[in-house]
Amino acid sequence: MTEHSTSHEGRQPLAARPQERTRPRQRDAAVAAAAAATAIPAPAKGPGPSGPDPQAATRREGDRLRFVGAATRRIARGIDLDEIVLGLCRASVPTFSDAILVYLRDPLPVGDERPVTPFVLRLRRSDRLRLTEEETESLPETERLRLPAVDPQADLMPAAELCEVQAGSALAEVLRGVRPVFGDSAAARVALPELLGADRTVPSGHRVILAPLRGRRRVIGAAVFLRGAERLPFEANDLLVAAQLATHTALGIDKAVLYGREAYIADELQRTMLPDSLPQPTGVKLASRYLPAAETARVGGDWYDAIPLPGSRVALVVGDVMGHSMTSAAIMGQLRTTAQTLAGLDLPPQEVLHHLDEQAQRLGSDRMATCLYAVYDPVAHRITVANAGHPPPVLLHLGGRAEVLRVPPGAPIGVGGVDFEAVELDAPAGATLLLYTDGLVESRLRDVWTGIELLRERLATTARLTGPDHSPPLEALCDDVLDMLGPGDRDDDIALLAARFDGIAPSDVAYWFLEPDDSAPGRARRLARRALGRWGLDELSDSVELLISEVVTNAVRYAERPVTLRLLRTDTLRCEVGDDSPQLPRQRRARDMDENGRGLFLVNRLARRWGATRLSTGKVVWFEMPVRG
């Protein structure tokens, strides 16, 4: 293929860059360009003494067909918009034309969008053979190539960058006609100045072809093919060649735009269904990573989540919907929403998986996914795990030992009729739990258990670098885990959730049972005052006693069993009051003569945060106060 340079791409100005090429390459390009001028020869102007040569005509048609086949294959190789336009330019120059200008609508219409008028054409790319003045003069007169539409003194812009196509204009009529036309036709003589600019001259004769680019439903642009004065002009059959090039280019652009829009929608769908940020619950630190699969299958159904639960607990979830499509991403979003709703009911992990299994069956017979659901209790330093066909989690201990937890694998979600089993394990302070999807450990090059063993060894090696008394930083640990991926290990999405168990020391927890009678609020105030004094938080006593009194009073009003009161001291002071009534309190505005209804108003004004969560045994109302110093 003859070498030629890109003269204009996107919105960049057209400028020759001779300093980027050496003198031998320039001369070779010039000679090759002169030879290319006859790649698709035109017939002579008249028959010779013995009449027209039928073999030469047949040879020309064969060359033309071979060129069309090679050019359309080159255009079809492009996947995105720029590759398709570049394929058209590279195929056309210099074999078919000396220069080409490609205009596309700005913005490009997508799918069934209704056309608007007037619309704008933007010069997307222009290619031409570039020769320095010295090299041009060294060539024979018949081999010199020029771009007629370009003024040598103004070589920065071969044509207008923007063109507004008005309804009913000559350019609009040519584009609506779809068929390529010669530059000296009556319609093109008016349309070309509208497209290229009024101050641009075009060569005379059959040396310009204006070819509309029409997609599936509407015109999306135009291509202008130009030949210099020293080259044989276009002939009638070249209009068919230009039509083939324009058709293949337009259909390729149409598909690329549709694919780009679909990929954008799918990416946005998946991105919005993943958590923007992780919560920061008491007693645990969290970090996460998500990597999409390769470009050919980048939309999947992997997800992760961390959901705060009553009692300073946190639910850790990671799942993987089978398949790579927008459907997989949509099912992932539905299952994640269901998991969050079930977590809000404070159901045991095995019950959450059971309800997720029922939900997947309601979505369809082939809606299957794997999921691992774990609940960490920082007060008890325990974790409860249930698994639905997911790879087992890995626990990295403080000393550097990495352990693959023995969790019953269970069946995937969506199978139906399967019981799930939960196990309760120790979660020592300083340990790190790693939840992940199979894309991290399984690929075409290794099976899942080989990958899990590599992950375990990688975690142990990283932990040894930080020493036996310190846990590796979570963010750096996640990055290090992803570094184990090789070039062939990105066949699937990867979701990674890491949890560092700090826990809450028993000395920072105070817990009591209160009988549901009139003396409960006063006893709760006294117990809270003594606990705050023991912790050195006497400055919070007045506010905390007031809020505890209000919350306990409300609990006693509806409770039939003992009320629970728990204080947790970490970087904040958290107070939790539980009772057996499922009715959640609601803040309301009390009237001037009302004797009650102001308790939650005070809690909302004085506490930093507060909330109420329904449990299977009742509810918990909690509030948090900042701890100074």
ROLO-899586 format. One record per residue (C-alpha): x, y, z; residue in one letter; residue number from 1. Coordinates in steps of 0.5 Angstrom, whole numbers, plus 500, padded with zeros to 3 digits. Layout:
# ROLO-899586
PT,east,north,up,resn,resi
PT,X,Y,Z,a,NUM
...
//
This chain:
# ROLO-899586
PT,east,north,up,resn,resi
PT,500,500,500,m,1
PT,503,507,498,t,2
PT,504,511,504,e,3
PT,501,517,505,h,4
PT,499,522,511,s,5
PT,493,524,515,t,6
PT,492,531,513,s,7
PT,486,533,518,h,8
PT,483,529,523,e,9
PT,477,531,528,g,10
PT,478,538,529,r,11
PT,485,538,528,q,12
PT,488,543,522,p,13
PT,491,540,516,l,14
PT,498,541,516,a,15
PT,504,538,513,a,16
PT,509,535,517,r,17
PT,515,534,513,p,18
PT,520,534,519,q,19
PT,517,527,521,e,20
PT,519,523,515,r,21
PT,526,522,512,t,22
PT,528,524,505,r,23
PT,528,517,502,p,24
PT,521,516,505,r,25
PT,519,522,501,q,26
PT,522,520,495,r,27
PT,519,513,495,d,28
PT,512,516,497,a,29
PT,512,521,491,a,30
PT,514,515,486,v,31
PT,509,510,489,a,32
PT,504,516,488,a,33
PT,505,517,481,a,34
PT,504,509,480,a,35
PT,498,509,484,a,36
PT,495,514,479,a,37
PT,494,509,474,t,38
PT,491,503,479,a,39
PT,484,504,476,i,40
PT,486,507,469,p,41
PT,481,511,465,a,42
PT,480,510,458,p,43
PT,483,514,453,a,44
PT,479,520,450,k,45
PT,478,516,443,g,46
PT,479,510,440,p,47
PT,486,508,437,g,48
PT,487,506,429,p,49
PT,485,499,430,s,50
PT,479,501,435,g,51
PT,478,500,442,p,52
PT,482,495,446,d,53
PT,477,490,449,p,54
PT,482,487,453,q,55
PT,484,493,456,a,56
PT,477,495,458,a,57
PT,476,488,461,t,58
PT,483,489,465,r,59
PT,480,496,468,r,60
PT,474,493,470,e,61
PT,478,487,474,g,62
PT,482,492,477,d,63
PT,476,496,479,r,64
PT,473,490,482,l,65
PT,479,488,486,r,66
PT,480,495,489,f,67
PT,472,495,491,v,68
PT,473,489,494,g,69
PT,480,491,498,a,70
PT,477,497,500,a,71
PT,470,495,503,t,72
PT,474,489,507,r,73
PT,479,495,510,r,74
PT,473,499,512,i,75
PT,469,493,515,a,76
PT,475,492,519,r,77
PT,474,498,523,g,78
PT,470,497,530,i,79
PT,469,504,532,d,80
PT,467,511,528,l,81
PT,474,513,527,d,82
PT,477,507,525,e,83
PT,471,506,520,i,84
PT,473,513,517,v,85
PT,480,512,517,l,86
PT,479,506,513,g,87
PT,475,510,508,l,88
PT,481,515,507,c,89
PT,487,510,507,r,90
PT,483,505,502,a,91
PT,481,511,497,s,92
PT,488,515,497,v,93
PT,492,515,493,p,94
PT,489,509,489,t,95
PT,482,512,488,f,96
PT,483,519,489,s,97
PT,489,524,490,d,98
PT,485,527,496,a,99
PT,479,526,500,i,100
PT,474,530,505,l,101
PT,469,526,510,v,102
PT,464,530,513,y,103
PT,459,527,518,l,104
PT,453,530,522,r,105
PT,454,533,528,d,106
PT,452,530,533,p,107
PT,451,524,529,l,108
PT,443,521,530,p,109
PT,442,515,534,v,110
PT,437,509,532,g,111
PT,430,512,531,d,112
PT,432,519,533,e,113
PT,428,524,529,r,114
PT,432,528,524,p,115
PT,432,536,525,v,116
PT,433,541,520,t,117
PT,438,545,519,p,118
PT,443,540,521,f,119
PT,451,541,521,v,120
PT,456,537,518,l,121
PT,463,537,521,r,122
PT,469,536,517,l,123
PT,471,529,521,r,124
PT,477,527,517,r,125
PT,481,529,510,s,126
PT,487,525,507,d,127
PT,492,527,501,r,128
PT,498,525,499,l,129
PT,503,530,501,r,130
PT,510,532,497,l,131
PT,514,538,499,t,132
PT,516,543,494,e,133
PT,523,541,492,e,134
PT,520,534,491,e,135
PT,514,536,487,t,136
PT,519,540,482,e,137
PT,524,534,482,s,138
PT,518,529,479,l,139
PT,517,529,471,p,140
PT,511,534,469,e,141
PT,506,528,468,t,142
PT,507,525,475,e,143
PT,506,531,479,r,144
PT,500,531,484,l,145
PT,497,537,487,r,146
PT,490,538,491,l,147
PT,486,543,487,p,148
PT,482,545,492,a,149
PT,487,548,497,v,150
PT,491,554,496,d,151
PT,498,553,497,p,152
PT,499,560,501,q,153
PT,493,557,506,a,154
PT,495,550,507,d,155
PT,492,550,514,l,156
PT,485,548,512,m,157
PT,483,545,506,p,158
PT,475,546,507,a,159
PT,470,549,511,a,160
PT,470,545,518,e,161
PT,463,546,519,l,162
PT,457,547,514,c,163
PT,450,548,516,e,164
PT,445,544,511,v,165
PT,439,548,510,q,166
PT,432,545,508,a,167
PT,431,546,501,g,168
PT,438,548,499,s,169
PT,442,545,493,a,170
PT,447,541,498,l,171
PT,441,538,502,a,172
PT,438,536,495,e,173
PT,444,532,493,v,174
PT,445,529,500,l,175
PT,437,527,499,r,176
PT,439,524,492,g,177
PT,444,519,495,v,178
PT,447,517,489,r,179
PT,454,520,488,p,180
PT,455,526,483,v,181
PT,461,529,479,f,182
PT,463,536,481,g,183
PT,461,539,474,d,184
PT,454,537,475,s,185
PT,449,542,475,a,186
PT,447,540,482,a,187
PT,454,539,485,a,188
PT,457,546,482,r,189
PT,452,549,487,v,190
PT,452,544,493,a,191
PT,460,544,493,l,192
PT,461,551,495,p,193
PT,456,550,500,e,194
PT,460,544,503,l,195
PT,467,547,502,l,196
PT,466,554,503,g,197
PT,464,560,498,a,198
PT,472,562,498,d,199
PT,474,555,496,r,200
PT,475,553,488,t,201
PT,474,546,486,v,202
PT,477,543,480,p,203
PT,473,543,473,s,204
PT,471,537,469,g,205
PT,470,530,472,h,206
PT,475,531,477,r,207
PT,471,531,483,v,208
PT,465,526,486,i,209
PT,461,528,491,l,210
PT,458,522,495,a,211
PT,453,522,500,p,212
PT,453,518,506,l,213
PT,447,515,508,r,214
PT,446,510,514,g,215
PT,440,506,515,r,216
PT,434,511,515,r,217
PT,438,518,514,r,218
PT,444,522,511,v,219
PT,449,522,516,i,220
PT,455,525,512,g,221
PT,458,526,505,a,222
PT,465,524,502,a,223
PT,468,528,497,v,224
PT,473,525,492,f,225
PT,478,529,488,l,226
PT,483,528,483,r,227
PT,489,533,481,g,228
PT,490,536,474,a,229
PT,495,531,472,e,230
PT,491,525,473,r,231
PT,486,522,469,l,232
PT,479,524,471,p,233
PT,474,520,474,f,234
PT,469,516,469,e,235
PT,462,514,469,a,236
PT,464,507,473,n,237
PT,468,511,478,d,238
PT,461,513,481,l,239
PT,459,506,482,l,240
PT,466,505,486,v,241
PT,464,512,490,a,242
PT,457,509,491,a,243
PT,460,502,494,q,244
PT,465,506,498,l,245
PT,460,511,501,a,246
PT,455,505,503,t,247
PT,459,501,506,h,248
PT,462,507,510,t,249
PT,455,510,512,a,250
PT,453,503,514,l,251
PT,459,502,518,g,252
PT,458,508,522,i,253
PT,451,507,523,d,254
PT,453,501,527,k,255
PT,458,504,530,a,256
PT,454,509,533,v,257
PT,449,504,535,l,258
PT,454,500,538,y,259
PT,457,506,542,g,260
PT,450,508,545,r,261
PT,448,501,547,e,262
PT,455,500,550,a,263
PT,454,507,554,y,264
PT,447,505,556,i,265
PT,450,498,559,a,266
PT,456,501,562,d,267
PT,452,507,566,e,268
PT,446,501,568,l,269
PT,452,497,571,q,270
PT,455,503,574,r,271
PT,449,506,577,t,272
PT,447,499,580,m,273
PT,454,499,584,l,274
PT,455,503,590,p,275
PT,458,510,589,d,276
PT,462,509,596,s,277
PT,462,504,602,l,278
PT,459,506,609,p,279
PT,464,506,615,q,280
PT,461,502,620,p,281
PT,463,502,627,t,282
PT,469,496,628,g,283
PT,470,495,621,v,284
PT,474,498,615,k,285
PT,472,497,608,l,286
PT,475,497,601,a,287
PT,473,495,594,s,288
PT,475,494,587,r,289
PT,471,493,581,y,290
PT,474,491,574,l,291
PT,470,490,568,p,292
PT,471,484,563,a,293
PT,475,485,556,a,294
PT,472,490,551,e,295
PT,468,485,547,t,296
PT,464,483,554,a,297
PT,465,489,559,r,298
PT,458,489,561,v,299
PT,457,483,567,g,300
PT,453,482,573,g,301
PT,458,482,578,d,302
PT,456,486,584,w,303
PT,458,487,592,y,304
PT,455,491,597,d,305
PT,456,493,605,a,306
PT,450,494,609,i,307
PT,450,497,616,p,308
PT,445,493,620,l,309
PT,443,494,627,p,310
PT,447,493,633,g,311
PT,453,496,629,s,312
PT,453,490,625,r,313
PT,455,490,618,v,314
PT,453,485,612,a,315
PT,458,484,607,l,316
PT,455,481,600,v,317
PT,458,479,593,v,318
PT,455,476,588,g,319
PT,455,474,580,d,320
PT,450,474,575,v,321
PT,451,469,570,m,322
PT,452,472,563,g,323
PT,455,478,560,h,324
PT,449,483,557,s,325
PT,445,488,559,m,326
PT,440,483,562,t,327
PT,445,480,566,s,328
PT,446,487,569,a,329
PT,439,489,570,a,330
PT,438,482,574,i,331
PT,444,484,578,m,332
PT,441,490,580,g,333
PT,434,487,582,q,334
PT,438,482,586,l,335
PT,442,487,589,r,336
PT,436,491,591,t,337
PT,432,485,594,t,338
PT,439,483,598,a,339
PT,439,490,601,q,340
PT,431,490,603,t,341
PT,432,483,606,l,342
PT,438,486,610,a,343
PT,434,491,612,g,344
PT,429,486,615,l,345
PT,435,483,619,d,346
PT,434,476,617,l,347
PT,439,471,618,p,348
PT,444,470,612,p,349
PT,441,463,610,q,350
PT,434,466,610,e,351
PT,437,472,605,v,352
PT,439,467,600,l,353
PT,433,463,600,h,354
PT,429,469,599,h,355
PT,434,471,593,l,356
PT,433,464,590,d,357
PT,425,465,590,e,358
PT,426,472,587,q,359
PT,431,469,582,a,360
PT,426,464,580,q,361
PT,420,469,579,r,362
PT,425,473,574,l,363
PT,425,467,570,g,364
PT,427,460,569,s,365
PT,434,461,567,d,366
PT,436,467,572,r,367
PT,442,464,576,m,368
PT,447,467,580,a,369
PT,452,466,585,t,370
PT,452,470,592,c,371
PT,456,470,598,l,372
PT,452,473,604,y,373
PT,456,475,611,a,374
PT,454,478,617,v,375
PT,460,481,622,y,376
PT,458,483,629,d,377
PT,464,487,632,p,378
PT,462,486,639,v,379
PT,462,479,639,a,380
PT,468,478,634,h,381
PT,464,473,630,r,382
PT,462,473,623,i,383
PT,456,469,620,t,384
PT,457,466,613,v,385
PT,452,463,608,a,386
PT,454,461,601,n,387
PT,450,460,594,a,388
PT,455,457,589,g,389
PT,460,462,590,h,390
PT,468,462,591,p,391
PT,469,461,598,p,392
PT,472,467,602,p,393
PT,479,468,604,v,394
PT,481,470,611,l,395
PT,488,474,612,l,396
PT,490,473,620,h,397
PT,494,479,623,l,398
PT,500,474,623,g,399
PT,500,473,616,g,400
PT,497,466,615,r,401
PT,492,466,610,a,402
PT,486,461,611,e,403
PT,481,459,606,v,404
PT,474,459,610,l,405
PT,470,452,610,r,406
PT,464,455,608,v,407
PT,458,450,605,p,408
PT,458,451,598,p,409
PT,451,451,597,g,410
PT,447,451,590,a,411
PT,447,457,586,p,412
PT,441,462,586,i,413
PT,435,461,582,g,414
PT,436,453,582,v,415
PT,430,453,587,g,416
PT,428,447,592,g,417
PT,435,448,595,v,418
PT,436,449,603,d,419
PT,442,454,605,f,420
PT,447,453,611,e,421
PT,450,458,615,a,422
PT,456,457,619,v,423
PT,459,462,625,e,424
PT,466,463,625,l,425
PT,471,467,629,d,426
PT,473,474,626,a,427
PT,479,476,631,p,428
PT,481,483,631,a,429
PT,486,485,626,g,430
PT,484,480,621,a,431
PT,482,481,614,t,432
PT,476,478,610,l,433
PT,477,478,602,l,434
PT,470,477,598,l,435
PT,471,476,591,y,436
PT,468,474,584,t,437
PT,470,468,580,d,438
PT,474,473,575,g,439
PT,479,474,580,l,440
PT,481,467,581,v,441
PT,479,463,574,e,442
PT,481,464,567,s,443
PT,482,460,561,r,444
PT,489,459,563,l,445
PT,487,456,570,r,446
PT,482,453,574,d,447
PT,478,456,580,v,448
PT,482,452,585,w,449
PT,489,454,583,t,450
PT,487,461,582,g,451
PT,484,461,590,i,452
PT,491,458,592,e,453
PT,495,463,588,l,454
PT,490,468,592,l,455
PT,492,465,598,r,456
PT,499,465,597,e,457
PT,499,472,595,r,458
PT,495,475,601,l,459
PT,500,471,605,a,460
PT,506,474,602,t,461
PT,503,481,602,t,462
PT,502,480,610,a,463
PT,509,478,611,r,464
PT,512,484,608,l,465
PT,508,489,613,t,466
PT,510,485,619,g,467
PT,507,480,624,p,468
PT,504,486,628,d,469
PT,501,490,623,h,470
PT,496,489,618,s,471
PT,497,491,611,p,472
PT,493,497,608,p,473
PT,487,495,605,l,474
PT,487,500,599,e,475
PT,494,497,598,a,476
PT,492,490,599,l,477
PT,487,491,594,c,478
PT,491,493,589,d,479
PT,496,488,590,d,480
PT,491,482,589,v,481
PT,489,485,582,l,482
PT,496,485,580,d,483
PT,496,478,580,m,484
PT,492,478,574,l,485
PT,496,476,568,g,486
PT,494,478,561,p,487
PT,490,472,559,g,488
PT,486,473,566,d,489
PT,481,478,564,r,490
PT,475,474,561,d,491
PT,470,476,566,d,492
PT,468,482,571,d,493
PT,472,482,578,i,494
PT,469,485,584,a,495
PT,473,485,590,l,496
PT,471,487,597,l,497
PT,476,487,603,a,498
PT,474,488,610,a,499
PT,479,489,616,r,500
PT,476,487,623,f,501
PT,477,492,628,d,502
PT,472,490,633,g,503
PT,469,493,639,i,504
PT,473,492,646,a,505
PT,468,489,651,p,506
PT,471,495,656,s,507
PT,467,500,650,d,508
PT,461,496,651,v,509
PT,455,497,656,a,510
PT,449,493,656,y,511
PT,443,493,660,w,512
PT,435,490,660,f,513
PT,430,495,663,l,514
PT,423,493,665,e,515
PT,418,496,661,p,516
PT,415,500,667,d,517
PT,415,508,669,d,518
PT,421,507,673,s,519
PT,425,505,666,a,520
PT,427,512,664,p,521
PT,430,514,670,g,522
PT,434,508,671,r,523
PT,436,509,664,a,524
PT,439,516,665,r,525
PT,443,513,672,r,526
PT,446,507,668,l,527
PT,448,512,662,a,528
PT,451,517,667,r,529
PT,455,512,670,r,530
PT,458,509,664,a,531
PT,460,516,661,l,532
PT,463,518,667,g,533
PT,467,511,667,r,534
PT,469,513,660,w,535
PT,471,520,661,g,536
PT,465,523,657,l,537
PT,462,527,663,d,538
PT,461,533,658,e,539
PT,456,529,654,l,540
PT,452,527,660,s,541
PT,446,532,660,d,542
PT,445,531,652,s,543
PT,445,523,652,v,544
PT,441,523,659,e,545
PT,436,527,655,l,546
PT,435,523,649,l,547
PT,436,516,652,i,548
PT,430,518,657,s,549
PT,426,520,651,e,550
PT,427,514,647,v,551
PT,426,509,653,v,552
PT,420,513,654,t,553
PT,417,511,647,n,554
PT,420,504,648,a,555
PT,416,503,654,v,556
PT,410,505,652,r,557
PT,409,500,647,y,558
PT,413,494,649,a,559
PT,411,488,653,e,560
PT,418,485,654,r,561
PT,424,488,657,p,562
PT,427,494,653,v,563
PT,435,493,652,t,564
PT,439,499,652,l,565
PT,446,499,650,r,566
PT,452,504,649,l,567
PT,458,503,644,l,568
PT,464,508,645,r,569
PT,468,508,639,t,570
PT,470,515,635,d,571
PT,463,516,637,t,572
PT,458,515,642,l,573
PT,452,510,640,r,574
PT,446,509,644,c,575
PT,441,503,642,e,576
PT,434,502,645,v,577
PT,431,496,643,g,578
PT,424,493,644,d,579
PT,419,488,642,d,580
PT,414,493,638,s,581
PT,415,493,630,p,582
PT,412,499,630,q,583
PT,417,504,628,l,584
PT,417,511,631,p,585
PT,416,517,626,r,586
PT,418,524,627,q,587
PT,412,529,627,r,588
PT,411,537,629,r,589
PT,407,537,636,a,590
PT,402,543,637,r,591
PT,403,548,642,d,592
PT,398,545,647,m,593
PT,400,537,646,d,594
PT,404,534,652,e,595
PT,408,529,648,n,596
PT,411,528,641,g,597
PT,417,532,642,r,598
PT,422,526,643,g,599
PT,424,525,636,l,600
PT,424,532,635,f,601
PT,430,533,640,l,602
PT,433,527,638,v,603
PT,434,530,631,n,604
PT,436,537,633,r,605
PT,441,534,639,l,606
PT,444,528,636,a,607
PT,449,527,630,r,608
PT,445,522,627,r,609
PT,439,517,629,w,610
PT,435,512,626,g,611
PT,430,506,627,a,612
PT,431,499,624,t,613
PT,425,494,624,r,614
PT,428,487,627,l,615
PT,425,480,626,s,616
PT,423,481,634,t,617
PT,421,488,634,g,618
PT,426,494,633,k,619
PT,432,498,635,v,620
PT,432,506,635,v,621
PT,439,509,635,w,622
PT,443,515,636,f,623
PT,450,518,635,e,624
PT,454,523,639,m,625
PT,460,526,637,p,626
PT,466,524,642,v,627
PT,471,530,643,r,628
PT,478,529,643,g,629
//
